[in-house]
Amino acid sequence: MNLTVKDKILISTFAALTAIGAFIRIPVPYVPFTMQFFFCSISAIILGAKKGALSQLLYVLIGLIGIPVFTRGGGPQYIFQPTFGYLIGLILSSYIIGKVISKKKNSFKNVFLANIIGVIVIYLIGVPYFYFINKYYLGANISISFAIYYGFLLTIPGDIVKVLITSLVGVRVTSSLNHEIVA
């Protein structure tokens, strides 16, 4: 993929916005409620699947090299944080959201559906990672139901609200950018 200067600037901008989203948070036990998904999704909606995913990959790599852009810092040891799986999920989620939107008639309904799929992808990676790191690396005596409750059920209501807001904003922004998304 050949990236123009404009592409590189936009990818970097969305990586930075996702980092900012990590610090716009509501503290809840174990898995913080942040605005990272909002910027992950908007990156996919505006940049498309590959460039959106690149922005999220850049965000994760910046954190892994030691710049404290994650909710609890940064550095290569962050892969042992129980919530790191959600960060991996952001990369794949952005790609899938962009792909779903590019394959369907652009409408609020389809952007909403793409975002729902994107959130599901994050949970499919994040919850098992949360469980395995807690149970087998940290030695915590947790059950799968504990991981599902704290890693999914506690946060999904807020994520549904984020999906709705992100879909509304995504449709409006892309309409302003002269894309074919209809509200």
C-alpha positions as CSV (number, residue, x, y, z in Angstrom):
1,M,0.0,0.0,0.0
2,N,1.4,3.4,-1.0
3,L,0.7,6.0,1.6
4,T,0.6,9.7,0.7
5,V,1.7,12.4,3.1
6,K,-2.0,13.1,3.7
7,D,-2.6,9.4,4.5
8,K,0.3,9.4,7.0
9,I,-0.9,12.5,8.7
10,L,-4.5,11.2,9.0
11,I,-3.3,7.8,10.3
12,S,-1.0,9.5,12.8
13,T,-3.8,11.9,13.8
14,F,-6.2,9.0,14.5
15,A,-3.5,7.1,16.5
16,A,-3.1,10.3,18.6
17,L,-6.9,10.6,19.0
18,T,-7.2,7.0,20.2
19,A,-4.5,7.8,22.7
20,I,-6.5,10.8,23.9
21,G,-9.5,8.5,24.0
22,A,-7.7,6.2,26.5
23,F,-7.7,9.1,29.0
24,I,-11.4,10.1,28.5
25,R,-12.6,7.4,30.8
26,I,-15.1,6.4,33.5
27,P,-13.4,4.1,36.0
28,V,-15.2,0.8,36.4
29,P,-13.6,-2.3,38.0
30,Y,-11.1,-4.2,36.0
31,V,-11.9,-2.9,32.5
32,P,-12.0,0.9,32.2
33,F,-14.7,2.5,30.1
34,T,-12.9,4.7,27.6
35,M,-13.5,6.6,24.3
36,Q,-10.9,4.5,22.4
37,F,-13.6,2.7,20.4
38,F,-15.1,6.0,19.3
39,F,-11.8,7.0,17.6
40,C,-11.2,3.4,16.4
41,S,-14.5,3.4,14.6
42,I,-14.3,7.0,13.2
43,S,-10.8,6.1,11.8
44,A,-12.4,3.2,9.9
45,I,-15.3,5.2,8.7
46,I,-13.1,8.1,7.4
47,L,-9.9,6.3,6.4
48,G,-11.3,2.9,5.4
49,A,-10.4,-0.6,6.5
50,K,-6.6,-0.7,5.9
51,K,-5.7,2.9,6.9
52,G,-8.1,2.8,9.9
53,A,-6.4,-0.5,11.1
54,L,-3.0,1.1,10.5
55,S,-3.9,4.0,12.7
56,Q,-4.9,1.6,15.5
57,L,-1.8,-0.5,15.0
58,L,0.4,2.6,15.2
59,Y,-1.4,3.5,18.4
60,V,-0.6,0.1,19.9
61,L,3.0,0.2,18.7
62,I,3.5,3.6,20.2
63,G,2.3,2.3,23.5
64,L,4.4,-0.8,23.3
65,I,7.6,1.1,22.7
66,G,7.1,2.8,26.1
67,I,5.1,6.0,25.4
68,P,2.4,6.0,28.1
69,V,-0.7,6.2,25.8
70,F,-2.6,3.3,27.3
71,T,-4.9,3.7,30.3
72,R,-2.3,2.3,32.6
73,G,0.9,3.5,31.0
74,G,2.9,1.8,28.2
75,G,5.9,-0.4,27.4
76,P,6.4,-3.9,26.1
77,Q,5.3,-5.4,29.5
78,Y,1.8,-4.0,28.8
79,I,1.1,-7.2,26.8
80,F,0.7,-8.8,30.3
81,Q,-2.0,-6.4,31.3
82,P,-5.4,-8.2,31.3
83,T,-6.9,-5.5,29.1
84,F,-4.3,-5.6,26.4
85,G,-6.6,-8.0,24.4
86,Y,-9.0,-5.1,23.9
87,L,-6.2,-3.0,22.3
88,I,-5.5,-5.9,19.9
89,G,-9.2,-5.9,19.2
90,L,-9.1,-2.2,18.2
91,I,-6.9,-3.0,15.3
92,L,-9.1,-5.8,13.9
93,S,-12.2,-3.9,14.8
94,S,-11.2,-0.9,12.7
95,Y,-10.4,-3.1,9.8
96,I,-13.7,-4.9,9.9
97,I,-15.7,-1.8,10.4
98,G,-14.1,-0.3,7.3
99,K,-14.7,-3.4,5.3
100,V,-18.3,-3.8,6.3
101,I,-19.0,-0.1,5.4
102,S,-17.2,-0.4,2.1
103,K,-19.3,-3.5,1.1
104,K,-22.7,-2.2,2.0
105,K,-24.9,0.7,0.9
106,N,-23.8,3.6,3.1
107,S,-26.5,4.4,5.6
108,F,-26.9,5.0,9.3
109,K,-28.2,1.4,9.6
110,N,-25.2,-0.1,8.0
111,V,-22.7,2.1,9.9
112,F,-24.5,1.1,13.1
113,L,-24.3,-2.6,12.1
114,A,-20.6,-2.2,11.2
115,N,-19.9,-0.7,14.6
116,I,-21.9,-3.4,16.4
117,I,-19.7,-6.0,14.6
118,G,-16.6,-4.0,15.5
119,V,-17.5,-4.0,19.2
120,I,-18.2,-7.7,19.1
121,V,-14.8,-8.3,17.6
122,I,-13.2,-6.3,20.4
123,Y,-15.0,-8.4,23.0
124,L,-14.2,-11.7,21.3
125,I,-10.5,-10.9,21.6
126,G,-10.6,-8.9,24.9
127,V,-12.6,-11.1,27.2
128,P,-10.6,-14.3,26.6
129,Y,-7.4,-12.4,26.9
130,F,-8.6,-10.8,30.1
131,Y,-9.5,-14.3,31.5
132,F,-6.2,-16.0,30.4
133,I,-3.9,-13.2,31.6
134,N,-5.7,-13.0,35.0
135,K,-6.0,-16.7,35.5
136,Y,-2.7,-18.1,34.0
137,Y,-0.2,-15.2,34.1
138,L,-1.3,-13.3,37.2
139,G,-2.6,-16.4,39.0
140,A,-5.9,-14.8,39.9
141,N,-8.6,-17.2,41.0
142,I,-11.2,-16.1,38.5
143,S,-13.9,-17.9,36.6
144,I,-15.0,-17.5,33.0
145,S,-18.2,-16.0,34.3
146,F,-16.2,-13.4,36.3
147,A,-14.4,-12.5,33.0
148,I,-17.6,-12.3,31.1
149,Y,-19.3,-10.1,33.8
150,Y,-16.4,-7.6,34.2
151,G,-15.0,-7.8,30.7
152,F,-18.3,-7.7,28.8
153,L,-21.6,-7.4,30.7
154,L,-20.5,-4.4,32.8
155,T,-19.3,-2.4,29.9
156,I,-21.6,-3.4,27.0
157,P,-24.4,-0.9,27.9
158,G,-21.9,2.0,27.6
159,D,-20.5,0.5,24.4
160,I,-24.0,0.4,22.8
161,V,-24.3,4.1,23.6
162,K,-20.9,4.7,22.0
163,V,-21.9,2.7,19.0
164,L,-25.0,4.9,18.5
165,I,-23.0,8.1,19.0
166,T,-20.2,6.9,16.8
167,S,-22.6,5.9,14.1
168,L,-24.4,9.3,14.2
169,V,-21.1,11.2,14.1
170,G,-19.6,9.0,11.5
171,V,-22.5,9.5,9.1
172,R,-22.4,13.3,9.7
173,V,-18.6,13.6,9.2
174,T,-18.6,11.5,6.1
175,S,-21.5,13.5,4.7
176,S,-19.5,16.6,5.3
177,L,-16.5,15.0,3.5
178,N,-18.8,14.3,0.5
179,H,-19.0,10.5,0.9
180,E,-22.1,8.7,0.1
181,I,-23.4,8.0,3.6
182,V,-27.0,8.9,4.1
183,A,-28.4,9.5,7.6
